[in-house]
Amino acid sequence: MQRLLPAAFCVVGTARRPLTEAAFREELRLAVAQHSRTKPLNEEVWRSFAEQLHFVATPDDRGYERLRETLDRLDHELGTHANRLFYLATPPPAYASIVRAIGEHRLRGDTGWARVVIEKPFGRNRESARELTEILHTVFREDEIFRIDHYLGKETVQNILVMRFANGIFEPIWNRQYVDHVQITVAETIGVEERAGYYEQAGAMRDIVQNHLLQLLALVAMEPPAAFDDKAVRDEKVKVLRVLRPITADGVATNAVRGQYGRGFIEGVAVNAYREEPGVARDSRTETYVALKCWVDNWRWEGTPFYMRTGKRLPKRSTEIAIQFRSAPHQLFSREASEGLEPNALVLRIQPNEGVSLKFGAKVPVQGIRIRSVNMDFDYGASFMVEAPDAYETLILDALRGDATLFTRRDEVDQQWAFVDPIIEAWAAAPEGPPIYEAGTWGPIEANLLIERDGREWRKA
Ligand code: BG6
């Protein structure tokens, strides 16, 4: 128990459907008991927390009026000064009408601060994202809008900046002169699960590349920010996104690969093809795998490609960033001695087995010279002996504190869509759908060609 929430605090749930306060509290209790990282649920702590949980149904205007009365009353009772954080955990089509209702029914309150947290997906292309921002701006200023990309709340993702900018040894080699290429992988073993309704419309490009992967790329490639605050960090990220070389329709064939999982085996268990999943069209063309070759067109990264890939039903759950360095300029040791030598790589393991490892060549302890690659390892669990906070714990707390550093700003989202839109459009216009890859494999064969054509290969993540 960390007691991170302020003493004067409450949560008011709202939905169109009616629900008693008791039923709302019970629903939350079950969810917390099931998903909390600290188990079992401490009933005493829960009871005092649950007293601060309220519910008001908002099926119509009268409901919203009741909600305002409740918020005003609770402010008065608790002395919370009308400081309000609105959290929209609803399907995206509901965002606009909820935001309008917040405005029309003056839910912001007359004193105190107001902020809104918006879940992804933020729009489904550049245009709709811009429209959504416009709607939000009718009620909230940009600095009051907290767009969630939960990857930014992960400890290991925050550690990218700490590694790069709290240490002196990495930055001098973090550029085109020393880095041959970068590989970013978000691999999942799960399939679409019960989310076909959403996923069929999204696909891996909108679901992972547009947000999580491009954010990881921005954090790896950005210049040192002038300060560690929301403006400076996001300014630097957006500069990277702006110079990401567009993959235009004619470049799609060589720089972008998609795939869709077919039947196969995950950890020895037979799994269905994507098209056999409940809610998925039998002839669906939705991609569940994407691989891209990207270029960051600036001074630091000229000539250093960034390869990115993500997929569902891959052999292993693994998110990692590998900075692959150039070989030593001169090979002192014979080719035979160096057979086991792989290029130096700094691997940031985002999840699981959170940590960082540095791969380098070492002498095998036998007579004569034989070289093999070994790893120098930092392991989060072993080094700190504490369990990291969940991404959402960090993000919600940051939103309550008003720190937007780990949330995506309007211009970031805009650039992210600007990059993925032409690829999505080119795929939609193609006569063929995505190639099928067997579940439990590393994606379609085309993905290997994407990188092997350059004389490189995907890491065995
Ligand atoms: C979500 C996607 O944003 O991220 C999911 O919608 C995906 O499809 C999930 O499974 C992955 O998140 P994590 O934290 O498990 O890597």
Residues whose N, C-alpha, C, O or C-beta is under 5 A from the ligand:
A	BS01	BG6	D207
